[in-house]
Every structure is written in structure tokens, then in C-alpha cells.
Amino acid sequence: MIAPTPSDIGRTVAYRDHPNTNPELGIVTSFDRFFVFVRYGADPHSRATKASHLEWAGSASSNRSRG
């Protein structure tokens, strides 16, 4: 889970809807008290995403390997 601040706009996040899924990377474009808005891949629009489903890309848990 992340807790973004205005300085985090533009940072890369990893989205997971379940702990055993591969992460989908995206860029934080904005946020409000309910959602973080993330642009995934080549999508021109941001998607509202729950902060509980996001981790900062490059964090240990977003890069964990699965066996």
C-alpha cells in the first residue's frame, strides 16, 4: 500500500490485485482521498486504483520472486 503525496506524481507504481499475480507497472498522475490515478502501459487515460493494491516500483515486495 502506498500513501502518495504531491511530490509522488510521476512516480512508478506496481499494481497487484492479488499477492500471487505479476505486477502491472504504471505512473501516478494524481490522487484523492479515495483513489490513486495511474496510467498503465500505453493507455492514454489514468485509472482509479485503490492504494491498497499499489506498491512503489522497485520496493522489495513489488520485486519478489515467485516459485
VEXFITOR-380424 format. One record per residue: residue number from 1; residue in one letter; y, x, z of N, C-alpha, C, O in turn. Coordinates in pm, 1 decimal. Last residue first. Example, Ala and Ser with C-alpha at 12.3 -4.5 7.8 and 13.67 -1.06 7.14 Angstrom:
<torros>
TORRO  vexro  tordo    nnorth     neast       nup   canorth    caeast      caup    cnorth     ceast       cup    onorth     oeast       oup
TORRO      2      s    -225.0    1285.0     708.0    -106.0    1367.0     714.0       3.0    1290.0     787.0     113.8    1340.9     803.9
TORRO      1      a    -569.0    1319.0     780.0    -450.0    1230.0     780.0    -330.0    1320.0     780.0    -331.9    1423.6     846.5
</torros>
This chain:
<torros>
TORRO  vexro  tordo    nnorth     neast       nup   canorth    caeast      caup    cnorth     ceast       cup    onorth     oeast       oup
TORRO     67      g   -1881.5     794.2    -674.9   -2009.2     849.9    -713.2   -2115.2     746.5    -731.7   -2229.0     780.0    -764.4
TORRO     66      r   -1540.6     851.8    -740.4   -1644.6     757.2    -706.5   -1776.7     814.8    -754.3   -1783.8     876.4    -860.6
TORRO     65      s   -1260.2    1023.2    -598.3   -1368.3    1010.7    -696.0   -1471.4     911.5    -645.3   -1487.3     890.4    -525.0
TORRO     64      r    -917.8     944.0    -553.9   -1051.4     967.0    -500.8   -1157.5     945.6    -607.7   -1144.2     860.1    -695.3
TORRO     63      n    -655.5     907.3    -616.4    -730.6    1000.2    -699.0    -873.4    1019.8    -652.0    -944.0    1105.1    -705.7
TORRO     62      s    -547.2     744.1    -430.5    -543.2     695.5    -567.5    -623.4     784.4    -660.2    -656.8     743.1    -771.2
TORRO     61      s    -577.5     894.0    -195.1    -662.9     776.8    -214.7    -657.5     723.5    -356.2    -754.6     662.2    -400.8
TORRO     60      a    -385.7    1101.8    -231.1    -528.6    1132.9    -217.7    -615.1    1011.5    -245.9    -716.7    1023.6    -314.2
TORRO     59      s    -147.2    1031.3    -488.9    -187.6    1032.4    -347.8    -338.1    1052.8    -341.1    -409.3    1023.2    -437.1
TORRO     58      g    -104.9    1004.4    -756.3    -115.9    1139.7    -705.7    -150.3    1146.8    -558.9    -179.6    1254.7    -507.4
TORRO     57      a      97.6     720.0    -728.9       9.0     801.4    -811.1      11.9     944.0    -759.4     117.0     997.0    -723.5
TORRO     56      w      97.3     526.0    -440.8     173.6     621.6    -520.9      74.6     705.8    -599.3     -21.7     757.4    -542.8
TORRO     55      e     -64.8     211.3    -483.5     -54.2     338.9    -414.4      32.1     427.8    -501.6      39.7     407.8    -622.8
TORRO     54      l    -101.2    -145.3    -456.1     -43.6     -25.3    -516.3     -51.5      94.0    -422.7     -45.9      80.5    -300.5
TORRO     53      h    -165.5    -378.4    -338.3    -255.3    -333.6    -444.4    -208.4    -204.1    -508.6    -268.9    -157.5    -605.1
TORRO     52      s      38.5    -437.2    -167.1     -90.2    -403.0    -106.8    -191.9    -354.6    -209.5    -293.7    -296.1    -172.6
TORRO     51      a     241.4    -525.0    -328.2     248.0    -386.7    -279.1     115.1    -342.6    -219.8      82.4    -223.9    -221.8
TORRO     50      k     151.6    -717.3    -609.0     157.0    -707.6    -463.3     155.5    -561.1    -422.1      77.4    -482.1    -475.1
TORRO     49      t     360.0    -736.1    -892.9     237.0    -684.3    -833.9     253.7    -678.3    -682.8     359.3    -638.2    -633.8
TORRO     48      a     484.1    -857.1   -1189.4     494.4    -868.6   -1043.8     359.4    -831.6    -984.6     256.8    -888.7   -1021.5
TORRO     47      r     533.1    -637.4   -1461.7     451.8    -742.5   -1399.2     474.4    -740.9   -1248.7     482.7    -634.1   -1188.0
TORRO     46      s     767.5    -578.7   -1727.1     710.1    -547.9   -1596.2     631.3    -667.1   -1544.9     658.8    -781.9   -1579.7
TORRO     45      h     717.8    -527.6   -2079.0     766.4    -606.4   -1965.6     697.7    -563.3   -1837.0     583.5    -517.2   -1838.6
TORRO     44      p     593.9    -382.4   -2275.2     739.8    -373.9   -2266.7     798.5    -446.2   -2145.4     915.9    -427.9   -2112.9
TORRO     43      d     309.2    -184.3   -2226.2     365.1    -318.1   -2208.9     517.2    -308.0   -2195.7     565.4    -231.5   -2112.2
TORRO     42      a     178.1      52.3   -2235.0     277.4      29.7   -2339.7     341.4    -108.6   -2329.8     420.1    -146.0   -2416.7
TORRO     41      g     126.7      81.0   -1885.6      95.7     126.2   -2021.0     210.2     105.1   -2117.5     325.3     135.9   -2086.7
TORRO     40      y     317.0    -144.8   -1693.7     188.3     -79.5   -1715.4     172.2     -41.6   -1861.9     200.2    -121.5   -1951.3
TORRO     39      r     575.3    -165.7   -1477.7     548.1    -166.7   -1622.2     422.5     -82.2   -1644.2     422.1      37.8   -1616.6
TORRO     38      v     616.5    -369.8   -1194.0     560.4    -248.2   -1250.3     537.7    -267.9   -1399.4     487.8    -371.7   -1442.9
TORRO     37      f     771.2    -474.7    -908.9     762.2    -499.1   -1052.7     728.6    -367.3   -1120.3     799.9    -267.8   -1107.1
TORRO     36      v     641.2    -590.9    -613.7     689.7    -471.3    -681.5     669.5    -498.2    -830.1     561.5    -540.1    -871.7
TORRO     35      f     731.1    -881.1    -415.2     657.2    -810.2    -519.4     724.3    -679.1    -557.3     843.9    -658.5    -537.0
TORRO     34      f     887.8    -973.9    -196.2     755.5   -1029.4    -223.0     669.9    -943.6    -315.9     548.6    -934.5    -297.0
TORRO     33      r    1136.6    -862.1    -185.7    1059.1    -865.6     -61.6     917.6    -918.7     -80.3     835.8    -909.1      11.2
TORRO     32      d    1129.0    -669.5    -489.4    1196.7    -759.3    -396.7    1109.3    -768.6    -272.1    1016.6    -689.2    -256.1
TORRO     31      f    1190.2    -416.0    -737.5    1109.1    -478.6    -633.1    1195.7    -578.0    -558.1    1318.6    -572.0    -562.4
TORRO     30      s    1144.2    -231.9   -1046.2    1225.5    -298.2    -944.0    1131.8    -354.9    -838.5    1009.7    -343.1    -849.1
TORRO     29      t     972.9     -58.6   -1175.7    1101.0     -89.4   -1239.7    1197.1    -161.1   -1145.2    1318.7    -152.2   -1162.4
TORRO     28      v     731.6     186.3   -1149.1     809.0      88.1   -1072.1     942.8      66.8   -1141.8    1017.4     162.0   -1164.6
TORRO     27      i     481.2     221.2   -1391.2     610.8     269.7   -1343.3     681.9     157.3   -1270.0     691.9      45.9   -1321.3
TORRO     26      g     122.4     275.0   -1366.8     242.3     206.8   -1413.1     365.8     268.1   -1348.6     355.8     355.5   -1262.5
TORRO     25      l    -231.4     296.6   -1410.9    -102.5     356.4   -1377.8      11.4     277.4   -1437.6      -1.1     220.0   -1545.7
TORRO     24      e    -504.7     164.0   -1254.3    -420.9     148.3   -1372.4    -283.4     200.9   -1333.9    -224.8     155.4   -1235.7
TORRO     23      p    -807.7     306.5   -1120.9    -666.8     269.1   -1110.3    -601.6     253.4   -1247.4    -638.5     320.9   -1343.5
TORRO     22      n   -1126.8     146.3   -1122.0   -1042.5     257.1   -1166.6    -896.6     214.5   -1158.9    -864.4      99.1   -1187.2
TORRO     21      t   -1252.2     -10.5    -821.1   -1210.9     -12.8    -961.5   -1129.4     111.9    -994.6   -1070.8     174.6    -906.3
TORRO     20      n   -1314.0     -35.4    -553.5   -1409.3      34.2    -639.8   -1372.3      32.8    -787.6   -1453.8      71.5    -871.4
TORRO     19      p   -1111.5    -188.9    -426.2   -1126.2     -45.8    -397.0   -1218.3      30.4    -491.3   -1201.5     151.3    -507.4
TORRO     18      h    -927.2    -392.1    -652.6   -1046.4    -378.7    -568.1   -1068.2    -229.7    -545.1   -1045.6    -150.6    -636.5
TORRO     17      d    -706.2    -365.7    -798.1    -727.8    -499.0    -741.8    -849.5    -501.1    -651.5    -873.5    -599.5    -581.5
TORRO     16      r    -477.4    -106.1    -807.3    -619.4    -138.7    -790.7    -628.3    -279.6    -734.7    -564.3    -310.1    -634.0
TORRO     15      y    -244.0     106.5    -959.9    -280.4     -31.3    -923.0    -431.9     -41.9    -912.9    -504.9       7.0    -999.0
TORRO     14      a     -31.2     365.0    -882.9    -167.2     333.4    -925.8    -201.5     195.6    -871.4    -189.7     170.7    -751.5
TORRO     13      v     295.5     457.8   -1004.7     204.9     399.5    -906.3      68.7     377.5    -969.6      54.5     371.9   -1091.7
TORRO     12      t     573.3     667.1   -1048.6     444.4     620.7   -1098.9     358.6     571.5    -982.6     350.6     634.9    -877.4
TORRO     11      r     920.3     576.7   -1025.1     800.9     649.6    -980.6     674.4     585.5   -1035.6     670.2     466.0   -1064.8
TORRO     10      g    1123.9     406.0   -1090.9    1090.7     510.5   -1186.5     969.2     592.5   -1146.7     919.5     670.9   -1227.5
TORRO      9      i    1237.9     363.5    -768.9    1238.1     306.3    -904.6    1221.0     421.2   -1002.9    1294.0     520.2    -998.7
TORRO      8      d    1274.4     488.5    -528.4    1140.0     490.3    -586.7    1132.4     427.3    -725.0    1029.3     437.4    -791.4
TORRO      7      s    1524.4     441.9    -428.1    1501.9     573.0    -490.4    1363.1     583.9    -554.0    1336.8     679.7    -626.7
TORRO      6      p    1497.5     187.6    -304.5    1565.5     200.6    -434.1    1541.9     335.2    -503.1    1539.7     340.8    -626.0
TORRO      5      t    1154.1     194.6    -188.3    1297.9     194.5    -162.5    1367.3     208.3    -297.5    1300.9     238.2    -396.7
TORRO      4      p     832.6      43.7    -122.0     932.9     109.8    -205.0    1074.8      95.8    -151.3    1109.5       1.1     -80.8
TORRO      3      a     565.4      99.0      21.9     685.4      31.6      72.7     803.1      94.1      -1.7     866.6     186.6      49.0
TORRO      2      i     223.0      47.2     -76.5     348.5     120.0     -78.8     458.3      34.3     -17.0     444.9     -87.5      -5.6
TORRO      1      m    -118.2      85.1       0.0       0.0       0.0       0.0     122.9      88.4       0.0     127.1     191.3      67.5
</torros>
